[in-house]
Amino acid sequence: MRNITFFIVLLLLLVTGCGGDALKVTSLKVEMQENPVGIGTETPRFSWQVESAVPDLLQEAYQIQVARTKRDLLQEEKLVWDSGTIGSDETILIPYEGERLVSGGEYFWRVKATTNQGETKWSEPNLWSMALLDNSGWQAVWIGEDSLSNPGEKDDGLTRLAARYLRKPFETKAGVERAVLYISGQGAYEAYINDKPVSDDVLAPTVSWYPNRVYYNVYDVTSLVGRGSHVLGVVLGNGRYFGMRPRKGPEGIETMMFGLPRLLAQLEIEYSDGTTESIATDNSWKITSKGPIIANNEFDGEEYDARLELAGWSSTGYDDTSWNQADIMSAPTGELTPQPNPNIRVQEELTPVAITPLHDGKYIVDMGQNMVGWVKVNQLNGKKDQPITLRFAETIKEDGSLYMDNLRTAKVTDIYTPAADGPFSWEPSFVFHGFRFMEVSGLDQEPKLSNFTGKVIYDLMETSGEFETSNEIINQTFKNAYWGIRGNYRGMPTDCPQRDERQGWLGDRATGCFGEAFLFNNALLYSKWLQDIEDSQSPEGSISVVSPKFWTIYNDDVTWPSAYFYGAKMLWQQFGDKEPIMKHYPSMKRYLERIQEVSMQDFIIIKDRYGDWCMPPESQELIHSQDPARKTAGPVLSTTMYYSLLNLMTEFATLTGNEQDIPGYEELAAKVKEAYNKRFFDQETARYDNNTVTANILSLQLGLVPEGREAEVFNNIVEKTEVDCNGHVSAGVLGIQQLMRGLTEHGNVDLAYKIATNRTYPSWGYMFDKGATTIWELWNGDTADPAMNSGNHVMLLGDVLIWLYEDLAGIKNYPGSTAYKKLWMEPKIPDGLSHVNASYDSPYGEISSEWRKENGSFNWNITIPANTSAIVKLPRDLNILIPSEEGVRIVNDSDDYFEFEIGSGSYRFTN
Ligand code: BGC
């Protein structure tokens, strides 16, 4: 018997190829998601990875098959697409070319690859389903409560309006084969079938510029729909549709508000006998706003009155006679669009690290980390009718109480009123806070750590990078960046998660988006945000520096809007997705023309609204520097940035087949460069304008320096940094975008390393030493005026994350390569750093790089995924032994460097 078992195991190993050298296709994705539900494009794009334990693998051809059922796919019958064998090494975003896809249809697909090591087997079947194409399938109408029925509520977007509860009972017959829910609740919704949530998403759907676009979600709810009686129940919160803070935004701009909450939902049921049924929102639905969520607003908090709980409201058998008939609401004017990016989810839970009593009966709960989300209360003892209040802040004052001065008008207060004496558990639905500390009041006894759980929320996406070095400050920068970046993903990249802004400010992300992409697979979030930016563009071509334009701000300057272009470039470079460039090219072109028209004088861009925002000021209390010697002139910032956008556009024009535009961009760029140098470049000293680091580094890195003068300009940057700033950063949001890479590229990685590892002000290390667990908005965030002093902004990261990956770890795209199909691996090794260990999940698979340099020995282990290659460059003085591994080819052996070309696999370079 034992022999037989052994034989079977061996046979299985042979058949499944689990011998360790299996060649296979894995990680199948449609539109960058695994088995997605509700795809909105008629040409979905397929991606996969090839895996092999044998090095130097290249794909030579692929074949994709698609069918309506799994059976048909496996039998190769009634295929709706068979690509046939396509000779190609591409595995990313291959567009569908089969029969026209059916609205709401479900599709199964598989792929196999031919490689230089043989052919893979067919992949396992994967699936995707389509959204309601062209919107003709919608029978549902928007419903809600078209009046305010609770005392004190005002239709002004500032009240914490009560949540609306909606329900619809329905019956099903036997043989339910598939049930799909199409749903949009504005501002935000939670949906249940027979009391069970339809998904784990929170704060759905994603935000948008509602007058132009309203997103809906699609859920496969087959497992929740059987035979018999059901109830579809939905709670509607305010989100960004109703309710925003403050009433007035920057410069008194009115905050946008779009109307009372409303719901559109349609449940499509398919039976095995071929019949179908729709349960759609109409005025037969029942609604009430007298439920337990008596007030909700993202900025101000949620109030929950357990005495008003509607037990069983989303189950069958509930008596809804006291509820009202739903009102038909006007449809939002925006185009109803299937949501292309995943929703927000709770993706980590934290237990607090300490609870400290205050003398007035309140307690301060410390989560140990500045986080974004909310706190769930577990089995906390409450007293009937005695509200328990939770307030949130990033820091505490000296007396131990919450420091809330920097939250401005945001009230950040959640209140729970128990219906009975005894323990209760609760968490809010339509709110989020940015906080490390929570104050609890209204308790009769001391709470325990286990009474609270921090729920960390952000857009669902994979963490794609890890990074560790021998330097503690760099490790902490990475960790704080990780917390700050994900905490600022709220269906759009936000400036901050805590005070009364939480908006999609463009300037914060122009270069930041590249760095973030190493830590998180943020492709779908950013391509959706580019759509928000386009939806917020004025007919004249102006870009709103807050998009979606909940504050409409058309400055017709360049620095903040550059994020539109840089974001598109990032998606192409990092993820190999050209579509955003194709889609947005005309709007980008219009914007550049607009700037030329209204902001350009003699080829200098004269408009600039924000300067080199948040540079270190001359005194510790200031937010913005008043010192002309430190500040960089607006036209320097906007003209260098405009020049870089013109260069990007020539690249985009080539990619999109708009070559006819190239001469125009080139000509304009040449004129801008000439005028800029004439006006700002001092021929004698090689200084730009008032010789700030920002003015010089932008001119150098964005390509405006006259040929042959680069080294002199660079020396000015080094001198200014070393002499005037004692090796510290002097840049704000603009200069910092180029600083770390610029210093390194021109040969001074040691100065970049010094800046990255400083502990004294101004530096990232200074922030940590003062207790920061995220990145501050201001270099002097511990002392500056609270009027603008968030503890969780990511813009001051500049290009440091890119520098960590590209320069310290040597994980970089080869010039012209995208998505790391071909890498350029040249780690820069600053004095004082002895170890770097980095990994990044690229679209082709995991790339890793770990080097150690100690006592004269150097060891570098790298892995690059199948179907990629790399040029590896190392200085000769490291005395590298040429590796004997297969697949290593010397391409250059100069006096200073060794250059190797390698295929996929793992390699070790050592001396
Ligand atoms: C935001 C910034 C933003 C800036 C622009 C601030 O209030 O928080 O991050 O970019 O305004 O003026």
Residues whose N, C-alpha, C, O or C-beta is under 5 A from the ligand:
A	BS01	BGC	D495 W505 G507 D508 Y610
